[in-house]
Amino acid sequence: MHLGRVGDSGLEFEEVHRFPNGPVQTLGKLHWDILAIYREIHEGLRRAATLADVRSVGIDSWGVDYGLLDAVGELIGNPYHYRDRRTDGVYDAVIAQVGAAELYARNGIAQLPFNTVFQLIADNNRVAATTLLLIPDLIAYWLTGRRVAELTNASTTGLIDCTDTSRPAWDSDLMAKLGINPGLFPELISPGEPIGDLLAEVASDSGLPDGASVIAVGSHDTASAVAGVPAGRRPFAYLSSGTWSLLGVELDTPLRNEQARLAGFTNECGVDATIRFLRNIMGLWLLQECQRSWGVSDPTELLDAAGALPPRHWLIDVNDPSLLAPGAMPERLAGACIRRGGEAPRTPAETTRCIIDSLAVAYLRALDDVRRLSGRDVEVIHLVGGGSRNQLLCQLTADACGLPVVAGPAEAATVGNLLLQARAAGAAPSGLADLRSLIRHGIRTYEPTGPQWPWQEAASRLGSPGANDLTRRT
């Protein structure tokens, strides 16, 4: 959690609270410990209140996951984690009923097995539910008492029709086809709109002033991260690099043709009626899971050792569906190498090099496809999120893509979140480009070194990335 201020030197912010957050397994099911998350949010609010006169709060999180409320507004169980396997086979059943092309033409969302629409089908026996709230909307409800659905996150559900970006709406016709109750879904609101003042009990507990409000930001963290890209006038692609990697461009209208579907691209709503046209790529989750297996918390030595190894020797398709679930990641990466006819990495450094090289190749393939499909020129890549601190990843991305990589800010989602709050308070410019001009810190540029053709050759060896790789869990 961060506290932000806008002044003469642009946006400044400081971290006031950080806490771990991960899945909890019970009886073979993966859940989020949502009450622990809420408790830690309160702790962050209390710490912020001791440092400043806080005027507003903005909430962003990951997409697709949700909580279900009963008739009196209480939560029905812990929300499921999107990596839970209860959706296995659901994609095939839905596609048999609706058809992949028709579904994409309606929602423009890449058809991944954890999308909310597929989770809801798996949850269809939870008949007591009367309201569905995505994770940031659930937190906002507990803080304000108001039930809403912020648009950028709602668009990840696969249940929004964004044909008219000025008037997106829940797709009740699709819900009817799939047997989903449209009454579960609350009012849609856009980033920048007020959700409501903090409840008196929340303000009292946290020490925040009366009248402090919750503002709808880009509540999908990628939407906030893209808003937090320090883009200038050059045509750019963004790469939000963290547990997942999201590479794409901003569009004015969605691209929902068959070419985009088959290439695995998604159209998610962004800040100020933009469309985030992007590909979901398995990200630093692969390294994080390996570190967990090895008992290594700091990857610095691994990355240094990996940087000294030969490039492109161990390569995999990072969206191999066998890599989606947690556990035994080094062994599964080795298996993915062998299945492609390559040599398996044997040491942690070799496995780390396999991950970073393979991510760079995945970024090259996504960049080539986004240019081809959108017709957009790209002269620079803005790499934001935690991956911007990974110097090896940033340099190899520049080398593979043959473009300068502007890395940072690492906390881009925080930056985008705070900028939307500042604008709502009248403390920042209204236009997205002018908002981005306030981002002046934590940025470094990596120029390509060496020829690009070896990376292009490596990408060709891996073949074309499929649209639905991640639907085929093994």
C-alpha positions as CSV (number, residue, x, y, z in Angstrom):
1,M,0.0,0.0,0.0
2,H,1.2,3.5,-0.9
3,L,0.6,7.1,0.0
4,G,0.9,9.6,-2.9
5,R,1.1,13.3,-3.3
6,V,1.2,15.5,-6.5
7,G,3.5,18.5,-6.3
8,D,5.8,20.6,-8.4
9,S,8.2,17.7,-9.0
10,G,5.4,15.4,-10.2
11,L,3.9,12.4,-8.5
12,E,5.7,11.3,-5.4
13,F,4.7,8.3,-3.3
14,E,6.0,6.1,-0.5
15,E,5.2,2.6,0.7
16,V,3.3,2.5,4.0
17,H,2.5,-1.2,4.2
18,R,3.4,-4.4,2.4
19,F,2.1,-7.9,3.2
20,P,2.3,-11.3,1.7
21,N,-0.6,-12.7,-0.2
22,G,-0.9,-16.1,-1.7
23,P,-3.3,-19.0,-2.2
24,V,-4.5,-21.2,0.7
25,Q,-5.2,-24.8,0.0
26,T,-8.0,-26.6,1.8
27,L,-9.3,-30.1,0.9
28,G,-7.6,-29.8,-2.5
29,K,-9.0,-26.4,-3.4
30,L,-7.2,-23.1,-3.7
31,H,-8.7,-20.0,-2.1
32,W,-7.7,-16.4,-1.3
33,D,-7.6,-15.5,2.4
34,I,-9.8,-12.5,1.8
35,L,-10.3,-11.5,5.5
36,A,-6.6,-11.5,6.1
37,I,-6.2,-9.2,3.0
38,Y,-8.9,-6.9,4.4
39,R,-7.2,-6.9,7.8
40,E,-3.9,-5.8,6.3
41,I,-5.7,-3.1,4.3
42,H,-7.0,-1.7,7.5
43,E,-3.4,-1.8,8.9
44,G,-2.2,0.1,5.9
45,L,-4.9,2.7,6.2
46,R,-4.0,3.2,9.9
47,R,-0.3,3.8,9.0
48,A,-1.2,6.2,6.2
49,A,-3.4,8.2,8.6
50,T,-0.4,8.9,10.8
51,L,1.5,10.3,7.9
52,A,-0.9,12.6,6.0
53,D,-4.4,14.0,5.8
54,V,-5.7,11.3,3.5
55,R,-8.4,12.5,1.1
56,S,-9.2,9.4,-0.9
57,V,-8.5,5.7,-1.3
58,G,-8.2,3.7,-4.6
59,I,-8.1,-0.1,-4.8
60,D,-6.6,-2.2,-7.6
61,S,-6.0,-6.0,-7.7
62,W,-5.7,-8.9,-10.1
63,G,-8.7,-9.7,-12.3
64,V,-11.3,-12.5,-12.8
65,D,-11.6,-13.7,-9.2
66,Y,-14.7,-12.7,-7.1
67,G,-16.7,-13.1,-3.9
68,L,-20.3,-14.1,-3.7
69,L,-22.7,-12.4,-1.3
70,D,-25.9,-13.8,0.2
71,A,-29.3,-12.0,0.5
72,V,-28.1,-10.0,3.5
73,G,-24.9,-8.9,1.9
74,E,-22.5,-11.3,3.7
75,L,-19.7,-13.2,2.0
76,I,-20.4,-16.9,1.1
77,G,-17.1,-18.5,1.7
78,N,-13.5,-17.6,0.7
79,P,-13.1,-16.6,-2.9
80,Y,-11.5,-19.2,-5.1
81,H,-8.0,-18.6,-6.5
82,Y,-7.9,-18.5,-10.3
83,R,-5.3,-21.3,-10.4
84,D,-7.8,-23.7,-8.7
85,R,-8.6,-26.6,-11.0
86,R,-12.3,-26.7,-10.6
87,T,-12.7,-25.1,-14.0
88,D,-11.0,-28.0,-15.8
89,G,-13.2,-29.0,-18.7
90,V,-15.5,-26.1,-18.3
91,Y,-14.0,-24.2,-21.3
92,D,-14.8,-27.1,-23.6
93,A,-18.4,-27.3,-22.4
94,V,-19.0,-23.6,-22.9
95,I,-17.4,-23.6,-26.3
96,A,-19.6,-26.5,-27.3
97,Q,-22.6,-24.5,-26.3
98,V,-21.6,-21.0,-27.6
99,G,-18.7,-21.5,-30.0
100,A,-15.2,-19.9,-29.6
101,A,-15.7,-17.5,-32.5
102,E,-19.1,-16.3,-31.3
103,L,-17.8,-15.9,-27.7
104,Y,-14.8,-13.8,-28.8
105,A,-17.0,-11.7,-31.1
106,R,-19.1,-10.9,-28.1
107,N,-16.5,-10.1,-25.5
108,G,-13.1,-9.9,-27.2
109,I,-11.5,-11.7,-24.2
110,A,-8.8,-14.3,-24.7
111,Q,-10.4,-17.6,-23.7
112,L,-8.4,-18.7,-20.7
113,P,-9.6,-21.4,-18.3
114,F,-9.7,-19.1,-15.3
115,N,-11.9,-16.3,-16.8
116,T,-14.8,-15.4,-14.6
117,V,-17.3,-16.7,-17.0
118,F,-15.8,-20.2,-16.7
119,Q,-15.4,-20.0,-12.9
120,L,-19.1,-19.1,-12.6
121,I,-20.2,-22.1,-14.6
122,A,-18.1,-24.2,-12.2
123,D,-19.8,-22.5,-9.3
124,N,-23.4,-22.9,-10.6
125,N,-24.4,-24.9,-7.5
126,R,-23.9,-21.9,-5.2
127,V,-27.5,-20.9,-5.6
128,A,-27.6,-18.8,-2.4
129,A,-25.6,-16.0,-4.0
130,T,-27.4,-12.8,-4.9
131,T,-24.4,-10.5,-5.8
132,L,-21.0,-11.1,-7.4
133,L,-18.2,-8.6,-6.6
134,L,-14.8,-8.9,-8.1
135,I,-12.0,-8.6,-5.5
136,P,-11.4,-4.8,-5.6
137,D,-15.2,-4.2,-5.7
138,L,-15.6,-6.5,-2.7
139,I,-13.0,-4.5,-0.7
140,A,-14.7,-1.2,-1.8
141,Y,-18.0,-2.6,-0.6
142,W,-16.6,-3.4,2.8
143,L,-15.1,0.1,3.1
144,T,-18.2,2.0,1.8
145,G,-21.2,-0.2,1.9
146,R,-21.8,0.4,-1.8
147,R,-21.9,-2.5,-4.4
148,V,-20.5,-1.6,-7.8
149,A,-18.5,-3.1,-10.6
150,E,-15.5,-1.0,-11.9
151,L,-15.3,-1.4,-15.6
152,T,-11.6,-2.2,-16.2
153,N,-11.8,-5.3,-14.0
154,A,-15.4,-6.2,-15.0
155,S,-14.1,-6.5,-18.6
156,T,-11.9,-9.4,-17.6
157,T,-14.9,-11.5,-16.7
158,G,-15.8,-12.3,-20.3
159,L,-19.3,-11.0,-19.6
160,I,-19.0,-7.4,-20.8
161,D,-20.0,-6.2,-24.3
162,C,-17.5,-3.4,-25.1
163,T,-18.5,-2.8,-28.7
164,D,-19.3,0.8,-27.8
165,T,-16.5,1.8,-25.5
166,S,-18.5,4.9,-24.4
167,R,-21.4,2.6,-23.2
168,P,-20.1,-0.8,-22.2
169,A,-22.7,-3.1,-20.6
170,W,-23.2,-6.5,-19.0
171,D,-24.0,-9.0,-21.7
172,S,-27.3,-10.3,-20.4
173,D,-27.9,-12.3,-23.6
174,L,-24.7,-14.3,-23.2
175,M,-25.6,-14.8,-19.5
176,A,-29.0,-16.2,-20.6
177,K,-27.3,-18.6,-23.0
178,L,-25.0,-19.9,-20.3
179,G,-27.5,-20.1,-17.5
180,I,-25.9,-17.3,-15.5
181,N,-28.1,-15.1,-13.4
182,P,-27.8,-11.5,-14.6
183,G,-29.1,-10.3,-11.3
184,L,-25.7,-11.2,-9.7
185,F,-24.0,-8.2,-11.4
186,P,-24.1,-4.7,-9.9
187,E,-24.0,-1.3,-11.6
188,L,-21.0,-0.6,-13.8
189,I,-18.9,2.5,-13.1
190,S,-15.8,3.9,-14.8
191,P,-12.4,4.8,-13.5
192,G,-12.4,8.2,-11.8
193,E,-15.9,8.0,-10.5
194,P,-16.5,8.2,-6.7
195,I,-17.7,5.0,-5.1
196,G,-18.6,6.5,-1.7
197,D,-17.3,7.9,1.6
198,L,-15.7,5.5,4.1
199,L,-18.2,4.0,6.5
200,A,-18.1,5.7,9.9
201,E,-16.8,2.5,11.5
202,V,-14.0,2.2,8.9
203,A,-12.9,5.8,9.3
204,S,-12.9,5.5,13.1
205,D,-10.9,2.3,13.1
206,S,-8.3,3.6,10.6
207,G,-8.0,7.1,11.9
208,L,-8.9,8.6,8.5
209,P,-10.9,11.8,8.4
210,D,-14.6,12.0,8.0
211,G,-15.4,12.5,4.3
212,A,-12.4,10.5,3.0
213,S,-13.7,8.7,0.0
214,V,-13.1,5.6,-2.1
215,I,-12.5,6.5,-5.8
216,A,-12.9,4.0,-8.6
217,V,-9.4,3.7,-10.3
218,G,-8.4,1.2,-12.9
219,S,-9.2,-1.5,-10.4
220,H,-7.6,-4.2,-12.6
221,D,-4.0,-3.8,-11.7
222,T,-2.9,-3.9,-15.4
223,A,-5.3,-1.1,-16.2
224,S,-3.7,1.0,-13.5
225,A,-0.2,-0.1,-14.6
226,V,-0.9,1.0,-18.2
227,A,-2.2,4.3,-17.0
228,G,1.1,4.5,-15.1
229,V,3.3,4.1,-18.2
230,P,5.5,7.2,-18.6
231,A,4.8,7.4,-22.3
232,G,5.8,10.4,-24.4
233,R,5.0,11.1,-28.1
234,R,6.7,8.0,-29.6
235,P,4.4,5.1,-30.6
236,F,4.8,2.6,-27.8
237,A,3.9,-0.9,-26.6
238,Y,3.5,-1.6,-22.9
239,L,4.8,-4.6,-21.1
240,S,3.5,-5.1,-17.6
241,S,5.9,-7.6,-16.1
242,G,5.2,-9.4,-12.8
243,T,3.6,-12.7,-11.9
244,W,2.1,-12.4,-15.4
245,S,3.4,-10.6,-18.4
246,L,0.9,-8.5,-20.4
247,L,2.2,-7.0,-23.7
248,G,0.1,-4.9,-25.9
249,V,-1.0,-1.4,-27.2
250,E,-3.8,1.0,-26.4
251,L,-6.6,1.1,-28.9
252,D,-9.7,3.3,-29.3
253,T,-12.0,0.3,-30.2
254,P,-11.7,-3.4,-29.6
255,L,-10.3,-5.8,-32.2
256,R,-12.5,-8.9,-32.1
257,N,-11.8,-10.6,-35.4
258,E,-10.8,-14.2,-35.9
259,Q,-7.2,-13.3,-36.5
260,A,-7.0,-11.6,-33.0
261,R,-8.7,-14.6,-31.4
262,L,-6.5,-17.2,-33.0
263,A,-3.4,-15.2,-32.0
264,G,-4.6,-15.2,-28.3
265,F,-5.2,-11.5,-27.9
266,T,-7.6,-10.0,-25.4
267,N,-9.5,-6.7,-25.4
268,E,-9.8,-5.3,-21.9
269,C,-11.2,-1.9,-21.0
270,G,-8.7,0.7,-19.9
271,V,-8.7,4.1,-18.4
272,D,-10.5,6.9,-20.3
273,A,-12.4,4.6,-22.7
274,T,-9.2,3.0,-24.1
275,I,-8.9,-0.7,-25.0
276,R,-6.0,-2.7,-23.7
277,F,-5.3,-5.0,-26.7
278,L,-2.8,-7.4,-25.2
279,R,-1.6,-11.0,-24.9
280,N,-1.4,-12.7,-21.6
281,I,2.0,-14.4,-21.2
282,M,3.1,-16.5,-18.3
283,G,5.5,-14.2,-16.4
284,L,7.9,-14.2,-13.5
285,W,5.6,-16.7,-11.8
286,L,7.9,-19.3,-13.4
287,L,11.0,-17.9,-11.6
288,Q,9.0,-17.3,-8.4
289,E,7.9,-20.9,-8.2
290,C,11.4,-22.1,-8.9
291,Q,12.7,-19.9,-6.1
292,R,10.1,-21.4,-3.8
293,S,11.3,-24.9,-4.7
294,W,14.9,-24.0,-4.2
295,G,14.3,-22.0,-1.0
296,V,15.8,-18.8,-2.6
297,S,14.2,-15.5,-1.6
298,D,16.5,-13.1,-3.5
299,P,17.1,-13.9,-7.2
300,T,20.1,-11.6,-7.6
301,E,22.8,-14.3,-7.6
302,L,20.7,-16.5,-9.8
303,L,20.3,-13.8,-12.4
304,D,24.0,-12.9,-12.3
305,A,24.9,-16.5,-12.9
306,A,22.3,-16.9,-15.6
307,G,23.6,-13.8,-17.4
308,A,27.0,-15.5,-17.8
309,L,25.5,-18.5,-19.6
310,P,25.1,-18.8,-23.4
311,P,21.9,-17.3,-24.7
312,R,18.9,-19.2,-26.2
313,H,20.3,-22.7,-25.3
314,W,17.3,-23.7,-23.2
315,L,14.0,-22.5,-24.6
316,I,10.4,-23.3,-23.9
317,D,6.9,-21.9,-24.8
318,V,6.2,-20.1,-21.5
319,N,2.5,-20.5,-22.1
320,D,2.8,-24.3,-22.0
321,P,-0.3,-25.3,-20.0
322,S,1.7,-27.7,-17.8
323,L,3.3,-24.6,-16.2
324,L,0.1,-23.0,-14.9
325,A,-0.4,-24.8,-11.6
326,P,1.9,-24.3,-8.6
327,G,4.5,-26.9,-7.5
328,A,7.6,-28.7,-8.8
329,M,8.3,-25.9,-11.4
330,P,12.0,-26.8,-12.1
331,E,11.0,-30.3,-13.0
332,R,8.1,-29.2,-15.2
333,L,10.4,-26.6,-17.0
334,A,12.9,-29.4,-17.7
335,G,10.0,-31.6,-19.1
336,A,8.9,-28.7,-21.3
337,C,12.4,-28.4,-22.7
338,I,12.6,-32.1,-23.4
339,R,9.2,-32.2,-25.1
340,R,10.4,-29.7,-27.5
341,G,13.5,-31.8,-28.4
342,G,15.9,-29.7,-26.4
343,E,18.3,-30.3,-23.5
344,A,16.9,-29.9,-20.0
345,P,18.5,-27.3,-17.7
346,R,20.2,-29.0,-14.8
347,T,21.2,-26.2,-12.4
348,P,19.2,-23.3,-10.9
349,A,21.3,-20.9,-13.1
350,E,20.5,-22.8,-16.3
351,T,16.8,-22.9,-15.3
352,T,16.8,-19.2,-14.6
353,R,18.4,-18.5,-18.0
354,C,15.8,-20.8,-19.6
355,I,13.0,-18.7,-18.1
356,I,14.4,-15.2,-19.0
357,D,15.4,-16.2,-22.5
358,S,12.0,-17.8,-23.1
359,L,10.2,-14.7,-21.8
360,A,12.2,-12.5,-24.1
361,V,11.3,-14.7,-27.1
362,A,7.6,-14.7,-26.0
363,Y,7.7,-10.9,-25.9
364,L,9.2,-10.8,-29.4
365,R,6.4,-13.0,-30.8
366,A,3.7,-10.9,-29.0
367,L,5.2,-7.7,-30.3
368,D,5.3,-9.0,-33.9
369,D,1.7,-10.1,-33.6
370,V,0.4,-6.9,-32.0
371,R,1.9,-4.8,-34.8
372,R,0.5,-7.1,-37.5
373,L,-3.0,-7.2,-36.0
374,S,-3.4,-3.6,-34.9
375,G,-1.5,-1.9,-37.7
376,R,0.2,0.2,-35.0
377,D,3.8,1.2,-35.3
378,V,5.9,0.7,-32.2
379,E,9.1,2.5,-31.6
380,V,9.7,1.9,-27.9
381,I,8.6,-0.7,-25.2
382,H,7.6,0.6,-21.8
383,L,8.3,-2.2,-19.4
384,V,6.7,-1.6,-16.0
385,G,6.0,-3.6,-12.9
386,G,8.4,-5.7,-10.8
387,G,10.1,-7.0,-13.9
388,S,11.5,-3.6,-14.5
389,R,14.0,-4.2,-11.7
390,N,15.3,-7.4,-13.4
391,Q,18.2,-6.0,-15.5
392,L,18.8,-9.2,-17.3
393,L,15.1,-9.4,-18.4
394,C,15.1,-5.8,-19.5
395,Q,18.3,-6.1,-21.6
396,L,17.3,-9.3,-23.2
397,T,13.8,-7.9,-24.0
398,A,15.5,-5.0,-25.8
399,D,17.9,-7.4,-27.6
400,A,15.1,-9.8,-28.7
401,C,12.6,-7.1,-29.8
402,G,15.3,-4.8,-31.4
403,L,13.8,-1.7,-29.6
404,P,14.7,0.5,-26.7
405,V,13.1,-0.7,-23.5
406,V,12.1,2.1,-21.0
407,A,12.0,0.2,-17.7
408,G,10.0,1.6,-14.8
409,P,8.3,2.5,-12.7
410,A,8.3,-0.7,-10.9
411,E,5.2,0.3,-9.0
412,A,3.3,1.3,-12.1
413,A,-0.1,0.0,-10.9
414,T,0.4,2.2,-7.8
415,V,1.3,5.2,-10.0
416,G,-1.8,4.8,-12.2
417,N,-4.0,4.3,-9.2
418,L,-2.7,7.5,-7.5
419,L,-2.9,9.6,-10.7
420,L,-6.6,8.8,-11.1
421,Q,-7.2,9.7,-7.5
422,A,-5.3,13.0,-7.9
423,R,-7.3,13.8,-11.0
424,A,-10.6,13.1,-9.2
425,A,-9.5,15.5,-6.5
426,G,-8.7,18.2,-9.0
427,A,-4.9,18.0,-8.3
428,A,-3.8,16.6,-11.6
429,P,-4.5,17.3,-15.3
430,S,-7.5,15.7,-17.0
431,G,-6.0,14.1,-20.1
432,L,-4.2,10.7,-19.9
433,A,-1.1,12.1,-21.7
434,D,-0.8,15.0,-19.3
435,L,-1.3,12.7,-16.4
436,R,1.6,10.5,-17.6
437,S,3.8,13.6,-17.8
438,L,3.8,13.6,-14.0
439,I,5.7,10.3,-13.9
440,R,9.4,11.4,-13.5
441,H,11.1,8.9,-11.2
442,G,12.3,5.3,-11.3
443,I,12.9,5.1,-15.1
444,R,15.9,3.6,-17.0
445,T,16.4,2.9,-20.7
446,Y,18.0,-0.2,-22.2
447,E,19.2,-0.1,-25.8
448,P,19.5,-3.2,-28.0
449,T,22.9,-4.8,-28.1
450,G,23.9,-7.1,-30.9
451,P,21.9,-8.4,-33.9
452,Q,18.2,-9.3,-33.5
453,W,18.2,-12.2,-36.0
454,P,19.3,-14.9,-33.5
455,W,16.2,-14.1,-31.4
456,Q,14.0,-14.1,-34.5
457,E,15.4,-17.5,-35.4
458,A,14.7,-18.8,-31.9
459,A,11.1,-17.5,-32.1
460,S,10.7,-19.3,-35.4
461,R,12.0,-22.6,-33.9
462,L,9.3,-22.4,-31.2
463,G,6.5,-22.0,-33.8
464,S,3.4,-19.8,-33.6
465,P,1.9,-19.3,-30.2
466,G,-1.6,-20.8,-30.0
467,A,-4.6,-18.8,-28.9
468,N,-5.8,-21.4,-26.4
469,D,-2.6,-23.0,-25.1
470,L,-3.6,-22.3,-21.5
471,T,-7.0,-24.0,-21.9
472,R,-5.4,-27.3,-22.3
473,R,-4.2,-28.0,-18.7
474,T,-2.2,-31.2,-18.1
